[in-house]
Amino acid sequence: MSNNKEVANEKPPANKFLQYIGKNGFTILVVIFIGIMFVNPDAKSFVLRQLMATGLFNASIDKKDSDVVSKAVDFNFVDEKGNVQNTSSLRGKIVFINFWASWCPPCRAEFPSIEKLYTQFKDNPDVFFLTINEDSDPVAGKAYLHKEKFSIPMYRSNGRVPSEI
């Protein structure tokens, strides 16, 4: 039989679950985070937007390569009303071309900044925003723009887009 001192010194058995969480908590959080990133495109686009806001991914041009010869490459595209146009009609303008899809997390991440740029230049007749939707169903692209309240026009390629583009 044990005396009272021995009973008072005995520790109650620790909860195994809390011990496991204590040892593996960070790993569990990382697995949950990766799981959310894997299944939720909105979460991915949010994280990408936050990373882009840091400025680490800003594009820059260090020097102009004078050996590059620019050649005209044209292709057809269709507007929201079904009118077929050709990029040759845009010569002399500054053309912002963006290929995107509603299911694409990087596309979703960059769209707020593209919308901001579009809002800034939409009334300038010398600037044209050619945002080509690559969804297999154009309704999905239009629904995404409507849901996010973006005003940028949506176009679809009409045929093959040259590899130079």
Backbone as JSON Lines, residues from 0, in Angstrom:
{"i":0,"aa":"M","n":[0.82,-1.17,0.0],"ca":[0.0,0.0,0.0],"c":[0.87,1.25,0.0]}
{"i":1,"aa":"S","n":[0.46,2.25,-0.71],"ca":[1.26,3.46,-0.79],"c":[0.78,4.48,0.22]}
{"i":2,"aa":"N","n":[1.68,5.32,0.63],"ca":[1.29,6.34,1.59],"c":[0.8,7.6,0.88]}
{"i":3,"aa":"N","n":[0.35,8.57,1.62],"ca":[-0.24,9.78,1.05],"c":[0.76,10.59,0.25]}
{"i":4,"aa":"K","n":[2.03,10.59,0.63],"ca":[3.04,11.35,-0.09],"c":[3.23,10.8,-1.49]}
{"i":5,"aa":"E","n":[3.25,9.49,-1.63],"ca":[3.42,8.89,-2.95],"c":[2.23,9.19,-3.84]}
{"i":6,"aa":"V","n":[1.04,9.18,-3.3],"ca":[-0.17,9.48,-4.07],"c":[-0.16,10.93,-4.51]}
{"i":7,"aa":"A","n":[0.28,11.85,-3.67],"ca":[0.29,13.28,-4.0],"c":[1.31,13.57,-5.09]}
{"i":8,"aa":"N","n":[2.4,12.82,-5.19],"ca":[3.43,13.06,-6.2],"c":[3.09,12.46,-7.56]}
{"i":9,"aa":"E","n":[2.13,11.55,-7.6],"ca":[1.78,10.95,-8.89],"c":[1.06,11.97,-9.76]}
{"i":10,"aa":"K","n":[1.48,12.05,-11.04],"ca":[0.83,12.97,-11.99],"c":[-0.31,12.24,-12.67]}
{"i":11,"aa":"P","n":[-1.4,12.96,-12.92],"ca":[-2.49,12.31,-13.65],"c":[-2.02,11.99,-15.07]}
{"i":12,"aa":"P","n":[-2.54,10.94,-15.66],"ca":[-2.11,10.61,-17.02],"c":[-2.43,11.75,-17.98]}
{"i":13,"aa":"A","n":[-1.47,12.14,-18.81],"ca":[-1.65,13.25,-19.76],"c":[-2.53,12.79,-20.92]}
{"i":14,"aa":"N","n":[-3.27,13.73,-21.47],"ca":[-4.14,13.45,-22.6],"c":[-3.27,13.24,-23.84]}
{"i":15,"aa":"K","n":[-3.34,12.06,-24.42],"ca":[-2.5,11.73,-25.59],"c":[-2.81,12.63,-26.78]}
{"i":16,"aa":"F","n":[-4.08,12.99,-26.95],"ca":[-4.48,13.85,-28.08],"c":[-3.81,15.22,-27.98]}
{"i":17,"aa":"L","n":[-3.82,15.82,-26.8],"ca":[-3.2,17.13,-26.62],"c":[-1.69,17.05,-26.8]}
{"i":18,"aa":"Q","n":[-1.09,15.96,-26.39],"ca":[0.35,15.78,-26.61],"c":[0.64,15.71,-28.11]}
{"i":19,"aa":"Y","n":[-0.18,14.97,-28.84],"ca":[0.0,14.84,-30.28],"c":[-0.13,16.21,-30.97]}
{"i":20,"aa":"I","n":[-1.15,16.98,-30.59],"ca":[-1.36,18.31,-31.16],"c":[-0.17,19.21,-30.82]}
{"i":21,"aa":"G","n":[0.3,19.14,-29.6],"ca":[1.44,19.95,-29.19],"c":[2.69,19.67,-29.99]}
{"i":22,"aa":"K","n":[2.93,18.41,-30.28],"ca":[4.13,18.03,-31.03],"c":[3.98,18.28,-32.54]}
{"i":23,"aa":"N","n":[2.76,18.15,-33.08],"ca":[2.56,18.19,-34.53],"c":[1.63,19.32,-34.98]}
{"i":24,"aa":"G","n":[1.41,20.31,-34.15],"ca":[0.48,21.39,-34.47],"c":[0.82,22.14,-35.74]}
{"i":25,"aa":"F","n":[2.1,22.51,-35.91],"ca":[2.5,23.25,-37.1],"c":[2.29,22.43,-38.36]}
{"i":26,"aa":"T","n":[2.64,21.16,-38.3],"ca":[2.45,20.28,-39.46],"c":[0.98,20.17,-39.81]}
{"i":27,"aa":"I","n":[0.14,20.06,-38.82],"ca":[-1.31,19.97,-39.05],"c":[-1.81,21.23,-39.73]}
{"i":28,"aa":"L","n":[-1.37,22.41,-39.26],"ca":[-1.79,23.67,-39.87],"c":[-1.32,23.78,-41.32]}
{"i":29,"aa":"V","n":[-0.11,23.37,-41.61],"ca":[0.41,23.42,-42.97],"c":[-0.39,22.49,-43.89]}
{"i":30,"aa":"V","n":[-0.72,21.3,-43.42],"ca":[-1.5,20.35,-44.21],"c":[-2.9,20.91,-44.48]}
{"i":31,"aa":"I","n":[-3.51,21.53,-43.49],"ca":[-4.84,22.15,-43.69],"c":[-4.73,23.28,-44.7]}
{"i":32,"aa":"F","n":[-3.71,24.13,-44.59],"ca":[-3.51,25.25,-45.51],"c":[-3.33,24.75,-46.94]}
{"i":33,"aa":"I","n":[-2.49,23.74,-47.13],"ca":[-2.26,23.19,-48.47],"c":[-3.54,22.55,-49.0]}
{"i":34,"aa":"G","n":[-4.29,21.89,-48.15],"ca":[-5.56,21.3,-48.56],"c":[-6.54,22.34,-49.06]}
{"i":35,"aa":"I","n":[-6.64,23.45,-48.34],"ca":[-7.52,24.55,-48.77],"c":[-7.04,25.13,-50.09]}
{"i":36,"aa":"M","n":[-5.75,25.32,-50.23],"ca":[-5.19,25.85,-51.48],"c":[-5.47,24.92,-52.67]}
{"i":37,"aa":"F","n":[-5.48,23.62,-52.4],"ca":[-5.66,22.63,-53.46],"c":[-7.09,22.62,-53.99]}
{"i":38,"aa":"V","n":[-8.07,22.85,-53.13],"ca":[-9.46,22.7,-53.54],"c":[-10.2,24.02,-53.75]}
{"i":39,"aa":"N","n":[-9.68,25.14,-53.31],"ca":[-10.42,26.39,-53.4],"c":[-9.68,27.42,-54.25]}
{"i":40,"aa":"P","n":[-10.14,27.68,-55.49],"ca":[-9.44,28.65,-56.34],"c":[-9.49,30.07,-55.78]}
{"i":41,"aa":"D","n":[-10.54,30.43,-55.04],"ca":[-10.59,31.76,-54.45],"c":[-9.51,31.94,-53.39]}
{"i":42,"aa":"A","n":[-9.24,30.9,-52.63],"ca":[-8.18,30.97,-51.62],"c":[-6.82,31.13,-52.29]}
{"i":43,"aa":"K","n":[-6.61,30.38,-53.38],"ca":[-5.34,30.5,-54.11],"c":[-5.17,31.9,-54.67]}
{"i":44,"aa":"S","n":[-6.23,32.45,-55.26],"ca":[-6.12,33.79,-55.85],"c":[-5.89,34.83,-54.77]}
{"i":45,"aa":"F","n":[-6.5,34.65,-53.58],"ca":[-6.27,35.58,-52.47],"c":[-4.8,35.57,-52.06]}
{"i":46,"aa":"V","n":[-4.23,34.39,-51.89],"ca":[-2.82,34.28,-51.49],"c":[-1.92,34.88,-52.57]}
{"i":47,"aa":"L","n":[-2.21,34.6,-53.83],"ca":[-1.4,35.17,-54.9],"c":[-1.5,36.69,-54.94]}
{"i":48,"aa":"R","n":[-2.71,37.23,-54.71],"ca":[-2.88,38.69,-54.67],"c":[-2.04,39.3,-53.54]}
{"i":49,"aa":"Q","n":[-2.02,38.63,-52.39],"ca":[-1.24,39.14,-51.26],"c":[0.25,39.1,-51.58]}
{"i":50,"aa":"L","n":[0.69,38.03,-52.23],"ca":[2.1,37.95,-52.62],"c":[2.45,39.0,-53.66]}
{"i":51,"aa":"M","n":[1.54,39.26,-54.6],"ca":[1.78,40.29,-55.61],"c":[1.84,41.67,-54.98]}
{"i":52,"aa":"A","n":[1.06,41.89,-53.92],"ca":[1.05,43.19,-53.25],"c":[2.38,43.51,-52.58]}
{"i":53,"aa":"T","n":[3.17,42.48,-52.29],"ca":[4.47,42.73,-51.67],"c":[5.45,43.38,-52.64]}
{"i":54,"aa":"G","n":[5.2,43.25,-53.94],"ca":[6.09,43.83,-54.94],"c":[7.17,42.89,-55.41]}
{"i":55,"aa":"L","n":[7.22,41.68,-54.86],"ca":[8.24,40.72,-55.27],"c":[8.07,40.26,-56.71]}
{"i":56,"aa":"F","n":[6.84,40.32,-57.21],"ca":[6.55,39.79,-58.54],"c":[6.33,40.89,-59.58]}
{"i":57,"aa":"N","n":[6.75,42.12,-59.3],"ca":[6.57,43.2,-60.25],"c":[7.47,42.99,-61.46]}
{"i":58,"aa":"A","n":[6.89,43.2,-62.63],"ca":[7.65,43.07,-63.87],"c":[8.51,44.31,-64.07]}
{"i":59,"aa":"S","n":[9.64,44.11,-64.72],"ca":[10.49,45.24,-65.05],"c":[11.25,44.93,-66.33]}
{"i":60,"aa":"I","n":[11.64,45.98,-67.0],"ca":[12.45,45.85,-68.21],"c":[13.76,46.55,-67.92]}
{"i":61,"aa":"D","n":[14.83,45.79,-67.91],"ca":[16.12,46.35,-67.56],"c":[16.77,47.11,-68.71]}
{"i":62,"aa":"K","n":[16.72,46.53,-69.9],"ca":[17.29,47.23,-71.04],"c":[16.54,46.82,-72.3]}
{"i":63,"aa":"K","n":[16.57,47.69,-73.25],"ca":[15.88,47.42,-74.5],"c":[16.83,46.63,-75.4]}
{"i":64,"aa":"D","n":[16.33,45.53,-75.92],"ca":[17.12,44.71,-76.81],"c":[16.92,45.22,-78.24]}
{"i":65,"aa":"S","n":[17.91,45.88,-78.78],"ca":[17.78,46.51,-80.09],"c":[17.83,45.5,-81.23]}
{"i":66,"aa":"D","n":[18.21,44.25,-80.95],"ca":[18.28,43.25,-82.0],"c":[16.93,42.6,-82.3]}
{"i":67,"aa":"V","n":[15.94,42.82,-81.44],"ca":[14.64,42.21,-81.65],"c":[13.89,42.97,-82.73]}
{"i":68,"aa":"V","n":[13.45,42.25,-83.74],"ca":[12.69,42.85,-84.82],"c":[11.23,42.53,-84.59]}
{"i":69,"aa":"S","n":[10.42,43.57,-84.57],"ca":[8.99,43.39,-84.34],"c":[8.31,43.09,-85.66]}
{"i":70,"aa":"K","n":[7.52,42.01,-85.68],"ca":[6.76,41.71,-86.89],"c":[5.3,41.6,-86.51]}
{"i":71,"aa":"A","n":[4.46,42.03,-87.41],"ca":[3.03,42.02,-87.14],"c":[2.5,40.59,-87.18]}
{"i":72,"aa":"V","n":[1.79,40.21,-86.16],"ca":[1.16,38.9,-86.09],"c":[-0.3,39.15,-85.74]}
{"i":73,"aa":"D","n":[-1.17,38.76,-86.64],"ca":[-2.59,39.03,-86.45],"c":[-3.39,37.76,-86.22]}
{"i":74,"aa":"F","n":[-4.5,37.92,-85.52],"ca":[-5.44,36.81,-85.33],"c":[-6.84,37.39,-85.13]}
{"i":75,"aa":"N","n":[-7.83,36.56,-85.32],"ca":[-9.22,36.97,-85.17],"c":[-9.69,36.73,-83.74]}
{"i":76,"aa":"F","n":[-10.6,37.59,-83.31],"ca":[-11.24,37.43,-82.0],"c":[-12.7,37.87,-82.12]}
{"i":77,"aa":"V","n":[-13.5,37.39,-81.18],"ca":[-14.94,37.66,-81.2],"c":[-15.31,38.43,-79.94]}
{"i":78,"aa":"D","n":[-16.12,39.49,-80.1],"ca":[-16.57,40.24,-78.94],"c":[-17.81,39.6,-78.33]}
{"i":79,"aa":"E","n":[-18.34,40.19,-77.29],"ca":[-19.48,39.62,-76.56],"c":[-20.75,39.57,-77.4]}
{"i":80,"aa":"K","n":[-20.82,40.4,-78.45],"ca":[-22.01,40.43,-79.31],"c":[-21.87,39.48,-80.5]}
{"i":81,"aa":"G","n":[-20.73,38.8,-80.62],"ca":[-20.52,37.87,-81.71],"c":[-19.85,38.47,-82.93]}
{"i":82,"aa":"N","n":[-19.42,39.72,-82.86],"ca":[-18.75,40.37,-83.97],"c":[-17.3,39.89,-84.05]}
{"i":83,"aa":"V","n":[-16.89,39.44,-85.24],"ca":[-15.52,38.98,-85.46],"c":[-14.67,40.18,-85.83]}
{"i":84,"aa":"Q","n":[-13.53,40.3,-85.15],"ca":[-12.58,41.38,-85.43],"c":[-11.2,40.77,-85.62]}
{"i":85,"aa":"N","n":[-10.29,41.56,-86.15],"ca":[-8.92,41.11,-86.34],"c":[-8.0,42.1,-85.65]}
{"i":86,"aa":"T","n":[-6.91,41.59,-85.13],"ca":[-5.97,42.47,-84.43],"c":[-5.34,43.5,-85.36]}
{"i":87,"aa":"S","n":[-5.39,43.27,-86.66],"ca":[-4.85,44.27,-87.6],"c":[-5.61,45.59,-87.49]}
{"i":88,"aa":"S","n":[-6.87,45.54,-87.05],"ca":[-7.66,46.77,-86.88],"c":[-7.19,47.58,-85.68]}
{"i":89,"aa":"L","n":[-6.32,47.02,-84.87],"ca":[-5.83,47.7,-83.66],"c":[-4.47,48.36,-83.86]}
{"i":90,"aa":"R","n":[-3.93,48.28,-85.06],"ca":[-2.61,48.88,-85.32],"c":[-2.63,50.36,-85.01]}
{"i":91,"aa":"G","n":[-1.56,50.82,-84.4],"ca":[-1.46,52.21,-84.0],"c":[-1.95,52.47,-82.58]}
{"i":92,"aa":"K","n":[-2.53,51.45,-81.97],"ca":[-3.0,51.57,-80.59],"c":[-2.08,50.79,-79.66]}
{"i":93,"aa":"I","n":[-2.17,51.13,-78.41],"ca":[-1.52,50.33,-77.38],"c":[-2.51,49.23,-77.04]}
{"i":94,"aa":"V","n":[-2.09,47.97,-77.2],"ca":[-2.99,46.84,-76.98],"c":[-2.5,46.04,-75.78]}
{"i":95,"aa":"F","n":[-3.37,45.95,-74.79],"ca":[-3.11,45.12,-73.61],"c":[-3.79,43.79,-73.87]}
{"i":96,"aa":"I","n":[-3.0,42.72,-74.02],"ca":[-3.57,41.39,-74.29],"c":[-3.4,40.53,-73.05]}
{"i":97,"aa":"N","n":[-4.51,39.9,-72.66],"ca":[-4.48,39.0,-71.5],"c":[-5.32,37.77,-71.82]}
{"i":98,"aa":"F","n":[-4.74,36.6,-71.7],"ca":[-5.46,35.34,-71.84],"c":[-5.79,34.86,-70.44]}
{"i":99,"aa":"W","n":[-7.05,34.53,-70.19],"ca":[-7.47,34.17,-68.84],"c":[-8.59,33.15,-68.89]}
{"i":100,"aa":"A","n":[-8.85,32.54,-67.73],"ca":[-9.97,31.61,-67.56],"c":[-10.52,31.8,-66.15]}
{"i":101,"aa":"S","n":[-11.81,31.56,-66.0],"ca":[-12.45,31.78,-64.7],"c":[-11.98,30.78,-63.65]}
{"i":102,"aa":"W","n":[-11.47,29.63,-64.06],"ca":[-11.03,28.58,-63.14],"c":[-9.56,28.72,-62.77]}
{"i":103,"aa":"C","n":[-8.86,29.69,-63.33],"ca":[-7.41,29.84,-63.17],"c":[-7.07,30.75,-61.98]}
{"i":104,"aa":"P","n":[-6.47,30.2,-60.89],"ca":[-6.14,31.04,-59.73],"c":[-5.21,32.22,-60.03]}
{"i":105,"aa":"P","n":[-4.14,32.07,-60.82],"ca":[-3.33,33.25,-61.12],"c":[-4.11,34.31,-61.9]}
{"i":106,"aa":"C","n":[-5.01,33.86,-62.78],"ca":[-5.84,34.81,-63.53],"c":[-6.75,35.58,-62.57]}
{"i":107,"aa":"R","n":[-7.35,34.86,-61.64],"ca":[-8.22,35.51,-60.66],"c":[-7.42,36.48,-59.79]}
{"i":108,"aa":"A","n":[-6.19,36.13,-59.49],"ca":[-5.36,36.99,-58.64],"c":[-5.0,38.29,-59.34]}
{"i":109,"aa":"E","n":[-4.76,38.23,-60.65],"ca":[-4.35,39.44,-61.35],"c":[-5.51,40.29,-61.84]}
{"i":110,"aa":"F","n":[-6.72,39.74,-61.87],"ca":[-7.85,40.46,-62.45],"c":[-8.19,41.78,-61.75]}
{"i":111,"aa":"P","n":[-8.13,41.88,-60.42],"ca":[-8.41,43.2,-59.81],"c":[-7.46,44.29,-60.31]}
{"i":112,"aa":"S","n":[-6.18,43.97,-60.49],"ca":[-5.25,44.99,-60.98],"c":[-5.5,45.3,-62.46]}
{"i":113,"aa":"I","n":[-5.92,44.3,-63.24],"ca":[-6.25,44.55,-64.65],"c":[-7.5,45.42,-64.73]}
{"i":114,"aa":"E","n":[-8.48,45.15,-63.89],"ca":[-9.7,45.97,-63.86],"c":[-9.37,47.42,-63.49]}
{"i":115,"aa":"K","n":[-8.46,47.6,-62.54],"ca":[-8.05,48.95,-62.13],"c":[-7.38,49.67,-63.31]}
{"i":116,"aa":"L","n":[-6.51,48.97,-64.01],"ca":[-5.84,49.55,-65.18],"c":[-6.85,49.88,-66.27]}
{"i":117,"aa":"Y","n":[-7.8,48.96,-66.5],"ca":[-8.84,49.18,-67.5],"c":[-9.67,50.42,-67.15]}
{"i":118,"aa":"T","n":[-10.06,50.55,-65.9],"ca":[-10.84,51.7,-65.46],"c":[-10.09,53.0,-65.71]}
{"i":119,"aa":"Q","n":[-8.8,52.95,-65.54],"ca":[-7.97,54.15,-65.73],"c":[-7.88,54.54,-67.21]}
{"i":120,"aa":"F","n":[-7.85,53.56,-68.13],"ca":[-7.6,53.86,-69.54],"c":[-8.76,53.55,-70.49]}
{"i":121,"aa":"K","n":[-9.91,53.14,-69.98],"ca":[-11.0,52.71,-70.85],"c":[-11.52,53.81,-71.78]}
{"i":122,"aa":"D","n":[-11.39,55.06,-71.39],"ca":[-11.87,56.15,-72.23],"c":[-10.81,56.68,-73.19]}
{"i":123,"aa":"N","n":[-9.62,56.13,-73.14],"ca":[-8.54,56.56,-74.02],"c":[-8.68,55.82,-75.35]}
{"i":124,"aa":"P","n":[-8.91,56.53,-76.46],"ca":[-9.12,55.86,-77.76],"c":[-7.86,55.18,-78.31]}
{"i":125,"aa":"D","n":[-6.7,55.49,-77.73],"ca":[-5.44,54.89,-78.21],"c":[-5.04,53.65,-77.44]}
{"i":126,"aa":"V","n":[-5.89,53.21,-76.49],"ca":[-5.59,52.03,-75.68],"c":[-6.74,51.04,-75.84]}
{"i":127,"aa":"F","n":[-6.38,49.76,-76.09],"ca":[-7.39,48.72,-76.26],"c":[-7.04,47.55,-75.36]}
{"i":128,"aa":"F","n":[-8.02,47.05,-74.61],"ca":[-7.84,45.91,-73.72],"c":[-8.45,44.68,-74.38]}
{"i":129,"aa":"L","n":[-7.6,43.78,-74.8],"ca":[-8.02,42.53,-75.45],"c":[-7.86,41.4,-74.44]}
{"i":130,"aa":"T","n":[-8.91,41.15,-73.68],"ca":[-8.88,40.11,-72.66],"c":[-9.59,38.89,-73.22]}
{"i":131,"aa":"I","n":[-8.8,37.9,-73.61],"ca":[-9.29,36.7,-74.28],"c":[-9.62,35.63,-73.24]}
{"i":132,"aa":"N","n":[-10.89,35.27,-73.17],"ca":[-11.33,34.23,-72.24],"c":[-11.08,32.86,-72.85]}
{"i":133,"aa":"E","n":[-10.48,31.97,-72.08],"ca":[-10.13,30.63,-72.54],"c":[-10.98,29.54,-71.89]}
{"i":134,"aa":"D","n":[-12.08,29.91,-71.23],"ca":[-12.97,28.89,-70.67],"c":[-13.58,28.09,-71.8]}
{"i":135,"aa":"S","n":[-13.83,26.79,-71.57],"ca":[-14.47,25.97,-72.6],"c":[-15.91,26.43,-72.82]}
{"i":136,"aa":"D","n":[-16.53,27.02,-71.81],"ca":[-17.88,27.56,-71.92],"c":[-17.8,29.06,-71.63]}
{"i":137,"aa":"P","n":[-18.09,29.91,-72.62],"ca":[-17.97,31.35,-72.4],"c":[-18.9,31.89,-71.31]}
{"i":138,"aa":"V","n":[-19.97,31.16,-71.02],"ca":[-20.9,31.58,-69.97],"c":[-20.19,31.61,-68.62]}
{"i":139,"aa":"A","n":[-19.27,30.68,-68.39],"ca":[-18.53,30.64,-67.12],"c":[-17.68,31.9,-66.96]}
{"i":140,"aa":"G","n":[-17.03,32.33,-68.02],"ca":[-16.23,33.55,-67.97],"c":[-17.08,34.77,-67.72]}
{"i":141,"aa":"K","n":[-18.2,34.86,-68.41],"ca":[-19.11,36.0,-68.23],"c":[-19.67,36.01,-66.81]}
{"i":142,"aa":"A","n":[-20.01,34.82,-66.28],"ca":[-20.54,34.73,-64.91],"c":[-19.49,35.19,-63.9]}
{"i":143,"aa":"Y","n":[-18.22,34.83,-64.12],"ca":[-17.16,35.26,-63.22],"c":[-17.03,36.78,-63.22]}
{"i":144,"aa":"L","n":[-17.01,37.39,-64.41],"ca":[-16.9,38.84,-64.5],"c":[-18.08,39.52,-63.8]}
{"i":145,"aa":"H","n":[-19.27,38.97,-64.0],"ca":[-20.48,39.54,-63.39],"c":[-20.44,39.4,-61.86]}
{"i":146,"aa":"K","n":[-20.03,38.22,-61.39],"ca":[-19.97,37.96,-59.94],"c":[-19.0,38.9,-59.25]}
{"i":147,"aa":"E","n":[-17.86,39.14,-59.88],"ca":[-16.84,40.0,-59.28],"c":[-17.07,41.49,-59.59]}
{"i":148,"aa":"K","n":[-18.09,41.78,-60.38],"ca":[-18.45,43.17,-60.75],"c":[-17.33,43.85,-61.55]}
{"i":149,"aa":"F","n":[-16.7,43.09,-62.45],"ca":[-15.68,43.64,-63.33],"c":[-16.36,44.19,-64.58]}
{"i":150,"aa":"S","n":[-15.88,45.32,-65.06],"ca":[-16.49,45.95,-66.23],"c":[-15.68,45.73,-67.5]}
{"i":151,"aa":"I","n":[-14.54,45.1,-67.38],"ca":[-13.67,44.89,-68.54],"c":[-14.37,44.0,-69.56]}
{"i":152,"aa":"P","n":[-14.25,44.31,-70.86],"ca":[-14.92,43.49,-71.87],"c":[-14.26,42.12,-72.01]}
{"i":153,"aa":"M","n":[-15.05,41.15,-72.42],"ca":[-14.56,39.78,-72.6],"c":[-14.58,39.44,-74.08]}
{"i":154,"aa":"Y","n":[-13.49,38.88,-74.56],"ca":[-13.38,38.43,-75.95],"c":[-13.03,36.95,-75.97]}
{"i":155,"aa":"R","n":[-13.22,36.33,-77.11],"ca":[-12.85,34.93,-77.33],"c":[-12.02,34.88,-78.6]}
{"i":156,"aa":"S","n":[-11.03,34.01,-78.61],"ca":[-10.25,33.87,-79.84],"c":[-11.13,33.14,-80.87]}
{"i":157,"aa":"N","n":[-10.94,33.49,-82.12],"ca":[-11.71,32.9,-83.2],"c":[-10.71,32.19,-84.12]}
{"i":158,"aa":"G","n":[-10.35,31.0,-83.75],"ca":[-9.33,30.27,-84.5],"c":[-8.04,30.19,-83.72]}
{"i":159,"aa":"R","n":[-7.01,29.87,-84.41],"ca":[-5.7,29.67,-83.79],"c":[-5.03,31.0,-83.49]}
{"i":160,"aa":"V","n":[-4.49,31.1,-82.28],"ca":[-3.7,32.27,-81.9],"c":[-2.25,31.94,-82.21]}
{"i":161,"aa":"P","n":[-1.55,32.79,-82.97],"ca":[-0.16,32.51,-83.32],"c":[0.72,32.3,-82.1]}
{"i":162,"aa":"S","n":[1.68,31.42,-82.21],"ca":[2.55,31.1,-81.07],"c":[3.39,32.32,-80.65]}
{"i":163,"aa":"E","n":[3.63,33.26,-81.54],"ca":[4.38,34.46,-81.19],"c":[3.64,35.3,-80.14]}
{"i":164,"aa":"I","n":[2.34,35.2,-80.14],"ca":[1.55,35.95,-79.17],"c":[1.66,35.26,-77.83]}
